Amino acid sequence: MATGQDIETRDHITGFREEISRAAASSQDAFFTWFNTAQSKDAAFVHGSWDFALHVAAPAAAYLRVPEEKTALEIGYGGGRLLASAARSFQRVIGIDIHDQKQLVEDELHARGLQNFKLLQVTGREIPLEPASVDFVYSFIVLQHVERYEVFHSYLSEAYRVLRPSGVAVLYFGRKGRFSNNRSSRVLYLLDRMLEGFWLPSGYKELPARVNETNLVVALHHAKRIVREIGFHPQKDLVSRKTVPDGIRLYGGQNGLVLTK
C-alpha cells in the first residue's frame, strides 16, 4: 500500500487525488496496487476477492437474502478490487470514490467481463444517490482514512439514507490496536477493546498522517452509539484480520459493524 512521503498538511482529498493520479501515470500495476500491498494488478484483484468474501460477504450473509437480485454500494472503490467480486454476487453495484481515475477502473472491470456496475466520483462527504435506492452498503479500508470525524459521521448518515428499509451495511473504520494489531492473540484484542474508552475518551481521535495511512480511529462502543442515533440496528461486531503465509490470522487495524435498517 503506497503512502505519501510526509504528513499531509493540505486537505487529504487533494493529497489522495494527487498521489493516486501519480500512480496511474506511472503504470497500471502502480495504480492498482496503490490501494493495498499486492505485488501486481492481478494479485490486487485476488486479494480483493478474499477481502470481499471474508470481511464483507460472510458477515452480511445471515442478514442479506438473495443478493443476486439486489443493488450494492461500495464507499471507496479504489481500483475496483472488491467491487469486482461484488459485481459477481449482486445484480448491480455502484462504487463511489474521490479520485479521478474512474475510466481506468471501468476499463479494467470491463476487461474482466463485468458490466453491471456504475462508478461515481464524489467530493468525499456525500453519497449522490436517491434515498432508499440500494439494498447493501459496504466499505473496507476506507473510512479509517477520512480526515475528520464529521466526515465519518456524515458517511454513516448517508449510508442510512440511501439504504432501503431492511437494508444491510457492513462498514469498517480505524481502531486503536496498540497491543493486538498484527498479532494473533485474542486476549490482546480483548485488552485493546477494554482500553478503548481510556485511550479515546471522546470516542474517537483524528490523527495527523501521511496520505493512505490511518487518519481516524473510533472506539467500537462509540460507533455503535452513533449508528443507533442515526437509526441503524447494530447486529454484529467485526474486526479486520490478516492471514500470513503460515495460515495464522492476525488482527488488523479496523473495527467493523454489521448494521440493519
N, C-alpha and C positions, 0 to 999 in steps of 0.2 A: 504494500500500500504506500503510494507516494505521499510525501508531506512537503509543505513549504520549508524553506531554509530558516526562516526567522519567525518569531512571534508576530502574528498578524496584527497590524496597527490600523489597517483600513477596516471597513466592514467586511465580514467574511464572505458575503456573496460575491463581492468584487474579487476577493482573493481566490475563491473556488473557481470562478469563471475563467480567470486568467491562467491558473495552474492547469485546469482541465484542457483549455484551448492550446496551451503549450504542449501538453502531452499528445493531443490529437495531431498537432503539426509535426511532431516527431515521427510517429509511426502508429499503425493500428494496434500493435501489441502494447506500445506505451500507453495508449489511451485505454484500452480495455482492461489492462492490468493495473491502472492507476487506482481503481476503487477497492482492490484487495491485494493479497500477497501472491497471486498466481504468477507463474513464470511465462505464460503465453496467453494469447486471446482464447484459444480453445480450452486451456486449463481454467481460465476465469469462468467460463460457462459451465464447466464440470463442477467447479466449486460452488457456483451459484445454484446448480440443481440440488446439491447436497444441502446447502443452507436453506433453500426453499422447503425442501422435504422435511428436514429435521426441526427447523426453527419456526416455520410458518404453517405448512400444511398439517403436520402431525398434531400440533397443539389445537388447531382450529377444527380438526376433523369431527370431534364429538358435538360441535355446535353448528356446523355448516353442512347442510344437506344438499345433495345434487349440485355440486359446483359446476358441472358441465352445462348447466342451464343459467348460470349467474354471471354477473359482471363484477370484476375485481378492480381495485385501485391500488397502485403502489406509490407511496410517497418516497421520492428519491430513487428513481430507477437507475441512475448512474449509467453503466454501459449495457444495461439490459440483461445482466447475468441471471437475476432471479425472475425477472419478467418473462424470460423465455420459457421457464418452467411453468409459471402461472398461466401463460397462454395455452399450454398443452392441457391444462386442467379446467379452465374456465371458458365459458362461451365467448367472453370479451374481456380484455384487460386494458386499463388506462394507466399510463405512467406519467408522473409529473416530476420535474426536476428544474433546478435553477440554471444549469449550464446550457450553452447554445450549440451543442453538438448533436441535436436531435436527428438530423439527416444521416449522420454516420451510424447511429444506433439503429435507425429504421432500416437502412440498407443491410446491416448485419443480420437483423432479425428476419428480414425478407429472404436473405440468402440461406437462412436456417429453416426455411419453409413456413414461416409464421406470417399470417395476415390479419388475425383477429385482435389487433391492438391499436391503440392510439396514444401518441406521445405529445405532451404539452409542456412548454416552457413557462415557468411561474416566477413570481418575484421573490419567493422564499417565505411567504407568510400565509397565503390563502390557497384554497383549492377551487379552481374556476369551473365548478360543476353545479348543476341544479340540486336543490335539496332532495333527499330521498331518491337518489339516482343510481346508487351502487349497492351491492349486497355484501361486499367484503372489502375491508381496507387493511393493508399491512405495510409495515416499514421495518427495515432491518439495517443496522449500521448507518443510520441517517440522523435520527433525532439527537444523538449524542453530539452532533456537530453543529447544531443551531447555536447561534452566538448569544441569544438572550432567552431567559426563561419565559418572557411574554410571548415569544415566537413559538416555543414549545407548547404553551397553553393554547395559543391560537390554533395550532395544528390539531390538538385534541378536540377542540370545539368544532373545527371544520370537519374532522373525521366523523363526528357525531351528526353534524348537519347533513352531510351527503349520504349517510347510510339510510337505507330503507328500514322500516320497522322490522324487528327481528334480525337485523343485520349483525355482522360479526367483525371485530377488529382484532388484529394481532400487532401490537406496537411495542418496539424495543427502544430503550433510551439508556443513556450512560449511567453507570452505577459507581459507587465508591467501593472499590475492591482492594483495599490495602493489603489484606492478608491472603485472600483466596484467588486473586487474578493470576491466571496461568498456573494454577495449582489444581490438584485433583481432590483435595481433602474437603469433604462435606462439612466437617467440623469447622474448618477455617471459613467456609462460605457462610455458615450459620453465625459465626462470630462477627463477620462483616455485616450481616443483616442486623444483628443485635446492636451494633455500634453505629448504625446509620444515623440514628437520632442524635447521638453525641457529636458526630462529625459534621452533620448537616442540620444544625438547629433550626434553620429556616425551611428545611425540607429539600433544599437544592443548593447548588453552588455553580456560579458561572466562572469558568476558568480561562485565563489568557493562554492561548495555544497557537501553534502553527496550523496552517491550513491542513485539514484532514486528520487532525488529532482531536481528542475529546475536549469540547468546549463547555459541556454542561453535564453535571451529574445530578440525579434526582433520586431521593430516597423512595423505596417502594411504597412505604406506608403513606407518604405524601402524594405520590402519583395516584394511589387508589382513592384517596380522599377527593382529589380534584376531579377525577373522572366521574365519581359519584355525583359531585355537584353539577357537572355538565349534564348528567342524565344516564350515563353508562351503568351497566351492571358488571362489575369485575367477576370473572368466572375462574381464572387460574393465574397463579404467579409463575413467571418464567425467568430463566437466566440463560444467557448465551453460553455455548460450550464450544471448545475447540478439540478436535481429535488429532493427536500426534501420531507419527508413523507406527509406534508400537501398540496403538489402539486405545491408549489411555485418554479419557476425555477430561480436558482441563476447563476450569471456569473462565469465561470470557468477561469482557468489560461492560456488559449490558444487562440491565433488568428488563423484564418484559411483562406484558399483561395480555390475557385473552379477555375481550370485552364483548358484551352483547348490548343491543339497543332495545 
